């Protein structure tokens, strides 16, 4: 939803690509992902020493287990290489077909409107609506609406909110209970170092008595 439709805020409208200093680390990570995807056997084949250290087995004992895995990964590499070749050929053919033809760009979600805006386009709630309806009993989505009234309604509104089930039903009550219980023990925290040293001393004495019992 970040990349679809018109900008919804001034920050989105003014967003620009970052400089080379931020793009270079991402390019390095992307290149690493490409190498792992195109040559996984090369990477897995170098993991014999690490596997031997983790399992305590010699590398020679791991070789029969790794052999079929490496063979499968080599087929994956050949398939990925073939896919890249086909993609490159399709891109080259598209470029040749469009050579000399005018290529124009248009806004997303035009839908025939002369001046589309952010209020006309789909939102994340619109895309998630089928799933929230399917799991409505669990998600408990809250809907706030102002229905249009009259032949020429002045305003109408619809807003949905899907709270985090675990946060609202589990974590928030648990932390509130713990906060209430610990709040009752706040009288122990007086802010005097001498009192804290006394607590430590009493704890040590209790542990010694329990150990020597």
N, C-alpha and C positions, 0 to 999 in steps of 0.2 A: 504493500500500500504506500510505502515511502516514495516509490518511483512512478506511481500511476496518477494520472490526472493533473490538474493545475495546483500550484503551490497554495497551501492553506494558511500560511503565515508569511510575514515579511522576511523572516530568517530563511524560510524555504525558497522564497523568490530570489534572494540575494546569495544563495549558496553557490560556491565555486569549487573547482577541483583543488586539492591541496598541492603544495609545491613538491619538487623532487625529493626533498628530505623525508617526506612522509610516504611518498610513493615507492621509493627504493626498497625499504624493508618489506612492504607488501609484495613487491615484485620478486624479491628473494624467496619469500615463503611460497609464493605461487609457483616459482620455478622448482622448488623442492617438491611440492605436491605433484607437479608434472613428471619429474624424474621418478618419483615413487610409483606413479600410475603407469608410466611407460616401461619402466624396468624394475618391477617388484622383485624379480628373481635376483637381481644384482644386490639388492638390499638384504633380502632374507638370507642369501648365501653368505653374507658377512656376519650373520648373527650366531654362527656356530660357537664361537668362544663365549658369548654372553649366555647362550643356552646351556653350555657345559658348566659354566659357573653357577647358574641358578639351579640346575638339576643335580649337579655333582657327578654327572656321567661324562665319560671321555667323548671328545668330538667324533672319534671313529664310530662310537656306538650310536650317535645321533645321525650320522650320514644316511643310513638306510631309511630313516623316518623322513628326513628332509628331501630325499631324492624325488619322490612323487609330487611333493609340494612344489619344488622348483620346476618340475616339468609342466605342471598346471599353470604356474605363473608365467612361464615362457610363452604358453599359448595365449594367455591374457595379453602379454606384451605385443604379440603378433596381431591380435585383434585390435588393440588400441592403435597400433601403427597403421593398420589398414583403414581404420576409421578416420585417422588424421589425413591420410592420403585422399580418401573420398571427399572429406570436408574441404580440403584445399582445392581439389578439382572443381567442386561445386562453386566455391567462392571465385575461382578463376573464370569459370563459365559465366557466372552472374556478372562479373565485371566486364567481360567482353560483350555480353548481351546488352548491357546498359551503356556501353561506350557510345558517345555521340547523342545520347538521349537526355532530355532534361529530367533531373531527379529533384523532387521537391520534398519538403517536410511539412507535417501538419501537427496540430495539437492532439494530445491523447484525449479520448472520450469526447470526440466532437459530436457524434450522434445527430448531425444535421443542424445543430444550433449555430447561430451566427456568432455569438460571443459566449462560449461555455465558461462557467466559473466553478469554484470549489463547491458551491452549494448544489450543483446539478449532478455531481459525480458520486460514484459508489464510495462507501467508506469501509473500514475494517469490520464494523458491525454488520454491514450488509453482506459481506462475504462469509462471515462466521454465523449468520442467522440460521442456516439449515442445521448446523451442528448444535447450536445453542437450543434450538427447538427439540432436536432429537434427545439431548441429554438435559432437558429443562428441569426434570425432577431432581437432578444432582447439582446442576450449576446454579439454579435459582436466580435466573436473570431478572433484574428489576427494570421495568419499563415505565417511563414517564412520557405522557403525551398530552398535547393540547389539540383536540380534534377541530378541523375547520367547521365553521358554522355559517349558515346563510348562503345565498347565491354567490356573493362576492366576499369570501372570508378575508379578514384583515391579517390574520396570522394563524399559523399552525406550527406545531413542534413535536418532535419525537426524539427521545433519548433513551438509550439502553445502557445498563451497567451490569456487568457480570463479576461479582466479587470472587476473590480467591477462596475456594471452599475450605482448603486446609488452613489458611490463615485465619479465617473468620470462625471456623468451627472447632479447630484444634489448637493452633499455636496461640492465638490471642487469648482465649480463656485460660490456657495453661500458664501463660506468662502473667496474666492478671492475678491468678490464684497464687503463683509464687511470689509476686510482688506484695500481695496482701499479707501472706504468711511472714515473709522477711521483714515487712514493715512493722510487724508486732515485736520483732526482736531488735528494733532500732535503739531501744533503751540501753542495750549493751555497748553501743558505740558512743562513748562519752568524749572522745577526742584527747584523752590523756594517755601518754606513752606508758606511764607507770601502770595503769590499769591493763593495758594490752600485754605488758610483760607479766603481770600477774596471771592473766588468762593463759599465757604460754606455760608458765610454771605449773599452774594447776593441771593443765592438760598433760604435761610430762609426768607429774606425780600420779595422775590417774592411769596413764599408760604403764608406768612401772608397777603400780599395784596390780593392774590387770595381768601383766606379764608374769609377776612373781607369785600369783595366786595359785 
